[in-house]
Amino acid sequence: MTDITVRRVDYGYFVRPAEETGTGAPRVEPALGYLIDHPGGMILVDTGMGHDPGVDAHYRPRRVPLQAALTAAGTRTNEISYVVNCHLHFDHCGGNAELPGVPVFAQRAELAVARSSEQYLPGLVDHPGAVLQELDGDAEICPGVLIVPTPGHTPGHQSVVVTTGDGTVIVAGQSHDHATAFTSDVLGRRAGVGLPPAWLDRLLALDPRQVLFAHDNAIWTP
């Protein structure tokens, strides 16, 4: 569809500690969301980093508040019609509560673990004014905007496939920590090396022109 566009939203950055990077050294990562400008309404994929003393001590986030981030991206909170969280960790749903009454799409498996696991902050999910749309698998939420489950990082992780006039763009969230890891899985699939996620063939079959990530400014291209 020629009138659908995707643009980045900058929510700041955080420091992933050495014990989580696999390299023995800490790594600074951006926190990114994406706006899908659609004739049926503006769709926001991820809403930034939530506040919690334990989280702040562990990840040392430097936040760009939701309204400021949206303003920089050329829109406002009252223009958001739908929210999609790739998953419900603090750095992806932190601004949901600032959008009361806006439908939020999440997989049922993700909601279940978000309400029961210590790795989540349930108050960021079931906040006053939350309108949660539970999904069990694929869902086309607007023409040309398809949610596809991509579990791995979390049980209910999901990606958003957007059909634009310039080709298919996939907002893959934290399906991979960065574009290099996605590239490695794509090449591993081709070479028969490693264990790429089961859903990778599905995404590649959609012939993406670009794949975008939540914690990497780099963009994967075929």
N, C-alpha and C positions, 0 to 999 in steps of 0.2 A: 504494500500500500504506500503510495507516494507521499501521503500526508502524515506518516508516523515517523517521529525522530526520537533518538536516544541521546541524552547528554549526562555528563558526570556531575555529581554533587560531592563536594569536599567537606568531610566532617572532622578533619584534623588528622592526628596520628597517635600512636601508642608505642610503647617499647615492649616487645616480646622478650621475656627473660631467657637467659642462655639455656635453661633446662627444657625449654619448649622449642628451640630452633633446630636442634639436631646438629649444630655446628660448634657448640661450646662457647658461643659468644652471643650477646643480645642482638636483636635486630629491630630497627625502627620500621614500622609499617603504616601506610596510610589507611584511613578508614573512609571508604568510598561508598556512595549510593549512586543511583541512576534514576533520572526522570525520563519517563516515556510519555512524550507529548502525543496524545491520541485524540481523534475527533470525539470519542465517547467519554473523554475525561482524562485528566492528568493522573498518571500512575507513578507512584514513588516506590522504588525498590530499595529498601532499608532506610532507616531513619536516624542513624548515628549512635553515639556511645552514651549509655546510661550512667547514672551516678551511683556509686556505692563505695564506702570507705575501703573495704577490702580490695575491690577491683582497682581503685585508684592507687593504693599502695603497691599492688602487684604489677600493674601495667603502665603506670605513670602517664595516663592519657593527656593530650592537649586537644581539647574539644573545640570545634566550631559549632555553636548552637544551631539547632534545626532552622530557625527562622533566618539567621544570618547566612547559613549554607544555602538555603533556598533562594534568598535574595541574590546572592552571588551567582546562582545558576539561572536567574531571570524569572523567578516565580515567587509565590507566597503560600503560606500554609492553607489559606482559604481557597486556593485553587486546586488542592489535591483531592481527587475523587476516590482513589483507591491506594492502598498500601499492600505491597508484597514483601514479606521478610524472607530472605533466603533461608535463614534459620533464626532461632530466638536467643542466641547468646547476647550479652549486654551490648556488644559493639555493633549490633545490627538492628536492634529494636528499641534503642534508648530514647528515641523521640516519639514513639507511638502514642504516649499519653498526651502529647501536645496536639494530637489530631483526633479528639474525641468524636465519636459518631462516624468516622471514616471506616469503611469496611477494610479489614485486614485479612489477607489470604495466607493461610499456613496449613501445612499438612497435619492431619490428625495425629500421626506418630510423633511429630515435633511438639505439638501441644501437650501430649501425654508426658513426654520426658521433661519438658520445660516446667511442668507442675510437680515433678517428683524428684528431680536430680539437683544436687548441690552445685552443679556446674552452671546453673541458670539462676536468674533473679526473677522469681514468679511475679513480683510486683510490677515489672516492666511489661508483663504479658496480660494479666488480668487486672488492669488498672480501671478506675472509674471512667465510664464512657467507652470502654472497649467494645467493638463490634467485630467479633472473630468469625471468619468464614472458614470452617473446617473442610479441608479437601482430603480425598482419598485417591491420590493419583493425579492424572492429567486434568487440566481445566483450562478452557479458553475463556478468559475473563472479559475480553473484548475482541472483536474481530482482528485477527492478526497478532494477538498477544496470548501466548500459550504457556502455561505453567507446567513444567515437567519435573517429576521427582528425580533428584540426583543424590541419593543417600551416600554417606561415607563419613564426612566430617561430623555429621550428626545423623540420627536415624531418619529425620524428616527434612533434611536439606532439599531445597528445590531451586531450579533455575528458571529463567524467564526467556522464552524464545519470541523474538519480535520480528515480524515481517515488515521491512521498510521498502521504500522505492528503490534503494540501492542494494538490496539483498537482505539476508537474514543476519540479525545481530542476536547473540546469546549473552544475557547477563547471567554469568555462572556463579556469582557470589563467592563463596569459599568452598566450592567444589574442589578447588585446588588452592593452595596458599598463594601461588603466583603463576604467571604465564609460562615460566620455564618448566614447572612441574606438569602443566597441561601438555606442553610440547613433548615432554619426555614420555607421557602416557600415549600420546598419539603416535609417536615414532615407535614406542615399544609394541603397540598393537600391530603396526605394520611389519615389524621385525620378528614378532612372535616372542618377545622378551618381556618378562615381568607379568604383573597381574593388573592390567588397566581395569577400571570400574566397569561393571556390566552395562551401565547406561551409556558408555562413551560412544559405542556404535550408533546408538539412537541419535545423539547430538550431531555426530559427524554426517549422518545420513540426511540431516536437514540442510546441509551445504552452507554452513555459516561463513559469512564474509568477515565477521569479527567475533571474538569471544572476550568478554569483559569480566574483570574480577574485583572483589571487594577490597583486597589488600595489596593491589599491585597497579601502578599506573600504566604498566606495559599492557598492550593489547595483542592477543593472539590472532594471527591471520594465516590462512592456508598457504 
